């Protein structure tokens, strides 16, 4: 028993005392099928990414095959994580259809074993894997994706050699004032900007922003609590321009983070999302997409569990009734339907038509309710 227990994953060893041999057998078959689906899907995604990177980047920059493979390995994990619901759908379907073809499901149910009993351990495993995906795999994949974007951008900037490639954009603001800063270049050793343009916007009581003034300066240096400008020229709307030898502009930017670009929501690791949201909102900008991404990650374990239950429920049809192929095709079609529903809900959330919480949690909750409904109908009539 000790040898057999030692072969099980950690979370299965914790369930060993609660699950029967039958449930662990079904769970093992399910995990093996999901692992096989993951391997096939990962190979296809990496091949597609390699071809795409070779076409988009390889045609513009002189890079070796090893560098292209490195870029592919940095980009693919994030894409694989996005398609994990499909991996669970195909894996669970393959596992339970195999059990059905070998009449094992028939024997289990004839022995009085309820479908709820051998489906829910697999759903629980999917939930646990979803939690691990969010807290461990997502930060790693997001870090790799950020490395990929930085590396590809550096390659393109180096290849172009244009002066505009070093253009610096900085944003700052609070609840009322927003400042967009453009500089021709930045001193690599300091926070001093050269050939600076500042565009100042002020928000009214209704939240609408209007242009207030523009400031041109020879240099701008970020000091604690302010920008120090030299040889500045300020022009307000409808007023005559004023020249200053030096001019101070209040700033709430931190010197260490002022020149960091706001990463794309999918490139921000789970643990950094709350801080990124606070930083974006403290600068006076909307963080809706980042809030939506945070809620989507929190809903990931529920989505994995719902897809697993849904796929298993579609596989319980008796093989002799001849409807199993139709049920499998229906399960795949329904999986794609939920995927497009999630994409549509995400678009509504990004457009602020739906609150981020509703846009992120509605698809997995709907999938879970559909899975429970189908399982109740199949098992209990």
C-alpha positions in Angstrom: 0.0 0.0 0.0 2.9 2.4 0.7 4.4 1.8 -2.7 1.0 2.5 -4.4 0.4 5.5 -2.3 3.8 6.9 -3.1 3.1 7.0 -6.8 0.1 9.2 -6.4 0.2 13.0 -6.7 0.2 15.0 -3.5 -3.4 16.0 -3.5 -4.4 12.4 -4.3 -2.5 11.1 -1.3 -4.6 13.5 0.8 -7.8 12.0 -0.6 -6.6 8.4 -0.3 -8.5 7.9 2.9 -11.7 9.4 1.5 -11.8 7.8 -2.0 -12.3 4.2 -2.9 -10.2 2.3 -5.3 -12.8 2.7 -8.0 -12.8 6.5 -7.7 -9.0 6.7 -7.7 -8.9 4.4 -10.8 -11.3 6.7 -12.7 -9.3 9.7 -11.4 -6.0 8.3 -12.6 -7.5 7.5 -16.1 -8.8 11.1 -16.3 -5.5 12.7 -15.3 -3.6 10.6 -17.8 -6.0 11.6 -20.6 -5.8 15.3 -19.6 -2.0 15.0 -19.7 -2.1 13.4 -23.1 -4.4 16.2 -24.4 -2.1 18.7 -22.9 0.9 17.2 -24.7 -0.9 17.2 -28.1 -2.3 20.7 -27.7 1.1 22.1 -26.5 2.9 20.6 -29.5 0.4 22.1 -31.9 0.5 25.6 -30.2 4.3 25.6 -30.2 4.4 24.7 -33.9 1.9 27.5 -34.7 3.8 30.0 -32.6 7.1 29.1 -34.2 5.7 29.6 -37.7 4.1 32.9 -36.7 7.2 34.2 -35.1 9.3 33.1 -38.0 6.9 34.9 -40.4 6.4 38.1 -38.4 9.8 38.6 -36.8 12.2 36.5 -38.8 11.3 38.4 -42.0 12.1 41.7 -40.4 15.1 40.9 -38.1 18.1 38.7 -38.8 17.7 36.0 -36.1 18.9 32.5 -35.8 16.7 29.4 -35.5 17.8 29.0 -31.9 16.6 32.5 -31.1 13.3 31.8 -32.8 12.9 28.6 -30.7 13.7 30.7 -27.5 11.1 33.2 -28.4 8.6 30.5 -29.1 9.3 28.9 -25.7 8.7 32.2 -24.0 5.4 32.9 -25.8 3.7 29.5 -26.0 3.1 28.8 -22.2 0.8 31.8 -21.9 -1.2 30.6 -24.9 -1.4 27.1 -23.6 -2.8 28.3 -20.3 -5.5 30.2 -22.2 -6.6 27.0 -23.9 -6.6 24.8 -20.7 -10.4 24.6 -20.7 -10.3 22.9 -24.1 -7.6 20.6 -22.8 -9.8 19.5 -19.9 -12.7 19.2 -22.3 -10.9 16.8 -24.7 -9.0 15.0 -21.9 -12.1 14.2 -19.8 -14.1 13.3 -22.9 -11.4 10.9 -24.0 -11.1 9.3 -20.5 -14.8 8.7 -20.0 -15.5 7.6 -23.6 -12.8 5.1 -23.2 -14.3 3.8 -20.0 -17.7 3.7 -21.7 -16.4 1.7 -24.7 -14.8 -0.8 -22.4 -18.2 -1.1 -20.6 -16.5 -0.1 -17.3 -19.0 2.7 -16.7 -21.8 0.3 -17.4 -20.4 -2.1 -14.8 -19.9 0.7 -12.2 -23.5 1.9 -12.6 -24.9 -1.6 -12.6 -23.1 -2.2 -9.3 -25.0 0.8 -7.9 -22.2 3.3 -8.1 -23.7 6.8 -8.8 -22.2 8.9 -11.5 -21.9 11.7 -9.0 -19.5 9.5 -7.1 -16.8 9.0 -9.8 -17.3 12.3 -11.6 -16.8 14.7 -8.6 -13.2 13.5 -7.7 -12.2 14.3 -11.3 -14.0 17.7 -11.0 -12.2 18.3 -7.7 -8.9 17.5 -9.3 -9.7 20.0 -12.0 -10.5 22.6 -9.4 -7.2 22.0 -7.6 -5.2 22.1 -10.9 -7.1 25.4 -11.6 -5.9 26.8 -8.3 -2.3 25.7 -9.0 -2.6 27.3 -12.5 -3.6 30.6 -11.1 -1.1 30.9 -8.2 1.9 29.2 -9.7 1.7 28.6 -13.5 0.2 31.9 -14.4 2.9 34.0 -12.8 5.6 32.0 -14.6 3.9 32.1 -18.0 3.2 35.8 -17.6 6.9 36.4 -16.8 7.9 34.5 -19.8 5.4 36.4 -22.0 6.8 39.7 -20.7 10.3 38.5 -21.6 9.1 37.6 -25.1 7.5 41.0 -25.6 10.6 42.8 -24.3 13.0 40.6 -26.4 11.0 41.0 -29.6 10.6 44.8 -29.1 14.4 45.1 -28.5 15.1 43.2 -31.7 12.9 45.4 -33.7 14.2 48.6 -32.2 17.8 47.5 -32.7 17.1 46.5 -36.3 15.3 49.8 -37.2 18.0 52.1 -35.8 15.6 55.0 -36.1 15.8 58.0 -33.7 12.2 57.6 -33.0 12.8 54.2 -31.5 14.1 55.8 -28.3 11.0 58.1 -27.8 9.8 58.0 -24.2 6.2 58.3 -23.1 5.3 58.9 -19.5 1.9 59.4 -17.9 0.9 60.8 -14.5 -2.2 62.1 -13.0 -4.7 62.1 -10.1 -8.4 62.3 -9.9 -8.6 65.7 -11.6 -5.4 66.4 -13.6 -3.7 64.2 -16.2 -0.3 64.9 -17.7 1.0 63.1 -20.8 4.8 63.5 -21.3 6.7 62.9 -24.5 10.5 63.1 -24.7 12.9 62.5 -27.6 15.2 60.5 -25.4 16.1 59.6 -21.8 19.5 59.6 -20.2 20.1 55.9 -19.4 21.9 56.7 -16.1 19.4 59.3 -14.7 15.7 60.1 -14.9 16.5 63.2 -17.1 14.5 63.6 -20.3 15.5 65.6 -23.3 13.4 67.6 -25.7 10.2 67.3 -23.6 6.6 68.0 -24.4 3.9 67.9 -21.6 0.2 67.9 -22.4 -1.9 68.8 -19.4 -5.6 67.8 -19.2 -8.1 68.7 -16.5 -11.3 66.8 -15.7 -14.6 68.5 -14.8 -17.2 67.4 -12.3 -18.7 65.0 -14.9 -15.3 63.3 -15.5 -14.8 64.7 -19.0 -11.2 65.8 -19.7 -10.4 69.0 -21.6 -7.0 70.2 -22.7 -5.6 73.0 -20.5 -2.0 73.7 -21.5 1.1 72.5 -23.2 4.7 72.8 -21.9 7.8 72.5 -24.0 11.2 72.1 -22.3 14.8 71.4 -23.2 15.2 69.0 -20.3 13.0 67.6 -17.5 14.3 65.7 -14.4 12.1 63.8 -12.1 12.8 64.8 -8.5 10.9 63.7 -5.3 7.4 65.2 -5.7 8.1 67.3 -8.9 9.5 67.6 -12.4 12.2 70.2 -12.7 12.1 71.7 -16.2 14.8 73.9 -17.8 14.3 76.4 -20.7 10.6 75.8 -20.6 7.8 77.4 -22.7 4.2 77.2 -21.5 1.2 77.9 -23.7 -2.4 77.7 -22.4 -5.4 77.6 -24.6 -6.2 81.1 -25.9 -3.3 82.8 -24.0 0.2 84.0 -24.9 3.1 81.7 -24.4 5.4 82.3 -21.4 9.1 81.4 -21.2 10.8 80.1 -18.0 14.4 79.4 -17.2 13.3 76.8 -14.8 9.8 75.5 -14.0 8.6 73.0 -11.4 5.6 70.7 -12.2 4.1 68.6 -9.3 4.4 64.8 -9.8 3.2 61.8 -7.9 5.4 59.4 -9.8 7.9 57.1 -8.1 11.4 57.4 -9.6 11.9 53.7 -9.8 8.6 53.0 -11.6 8.0 56.2 -13.6 9.4 54.8 -16.9 8.0 51.3 -16.6 5.4 50.7 -19.3 2.0 49.5 -18.3 2.1 45.8 -19.3 -0.7 44.2 -21.2 -3.2 42.6 -18.8 -2.2 39.0 -19.8 1.5 39.8 -19.2 0.9 40.8 -15.6 1.3 37.9 -13.1 -1.6 37.1 -10.8 0.2 38.2 -7.6 1.1 41.6 -9.2 -2.4 42.4 -10.5 -3.7 44.2 -7.4 -0.6 46.4 -7.2 -0.8 47.2 -10.9 -4.4 48.1 -10.6 -3.7 50.5 -7.7 -0.8 52.1 -9.6 -2.9 52.6 -12.8 -5.8 54.1 -10.9 -3.5 56.3 -8.7 -2.3 57.7 -12.0 -5.8 58.6 -12.9 -6.3 56.0 -15.6 -8.9 53.2 -16.0 -7.9 49.8 -14.8 -11.0 48.0 -16.1 -9.1 45.5 -18.2 -6.8 44.6 -15.3 -9.7 44.2 -12.9 -11.4 41.9 -15.5 -8.2 39.9 -15.9 -8.0 39.5 -12.1 -11.6 38.2 -11.9 -11.1 35.9 -14.8 -8.1 34.3 -13.0 -10.1 33.9 -9.8 -12.9 32.2 -11.8 -10.4 29.8 -13.5 -10.8 26.9 -11.0 -14.5 27.0 -11.3 -14.3 26.9 -15.1 -12.0 23.9 -15.1 -14.3 22.0 -12.7 -17.4 22.9 -14.8 -15.9 21.8 -18.1 -14.8 18.5 -16.5 -18.3 17.8 -15.2 -19.8 18.8 -18.5 -17.5 16.6 -20.6 -18.1 13.6 -18.2 -21.9 14.0 -18.2 -21.9 13.9 -22.0 -20.0 10.7 -22.0 -22.4 8.7 -19.8 -24.7 7.7 -22.6 -24.9 4.0 -23.1 -22.8 2.9 -26.1 -25.5 0.4 -27.3 -28.0 3.2 -27.7 -25.9 4.6 -30.5 -26.0 8.2 -29.3 -22.5 8.4 -27.9 -20.9 10.0 -31.0 -23.6 12.6 -31.2 -23.1 13.3 -27.5 -19.4 13.7 -27.9 -19.8 16.1 -30.8 -22.4 18.0 -28.8 -20.0 18.3 -25.9 -17.3 19.7 -28.1 -19.7 22.2 -29.7 -21.0 23.3 -26.3 -17.4 23.8 -25.2 -16.7 26.1 -28.1 -20.0 27.9 -27.4 -18.8 28.6 -23.8 -15.5 29.8 -25.2 -17.1 32.3 -27.5 -19.5 33.3 -24.7 -16.5 34.0 -22.5 -14.8 36.0 -25.3 -18.1 38.0 -25.8 -18.5 38.6 -22.1 -14.8 39.7 -21.9 -15.4 42.2 -24.7 -18.4 43.6 -22.9 -16.3 43.9 -19.7 -13.5 45.7 -21.5 -16.0 48.1 -23.0 -17.4 48.6 -19.5 -20.8 47.5 -20.6 -20.7 44.8 -17.9 -18.9 45.1 -14.5 -15.6 43.1 -14.5 -17.0 40.7 -11.8 -20.1 39.9 -13.9 -18.2 39.6 -17.2 -15.6 37.2 -15.6 -17.9 35.0 -13.5 -21.0 34.7 -15.7 -19.5 32.1 -18.2 -18.1 29.6 -15.6 -21.3 29.9 -13.5 -23.4 29.2 -16.6 -21.1 26.3 -17.6 -21.4 24.8 -14.1 -25.2 25.2 -14.0 -25.4 23.5 -17.5 -23.2 20.7 -16.3 -25.3 20.1 -13.2 -28.5 20.2 -15.2 -27.2 17.6 -17.7 -25.8 15.4 -15.0 -29.0 15.4 -13.0 -31.0 14.6 -16.2 -28.7 11.8 -17.2 -28.3 10.3 -13.7 -31.7 10.9 -12.1 -33.9 11.3 -15.1 
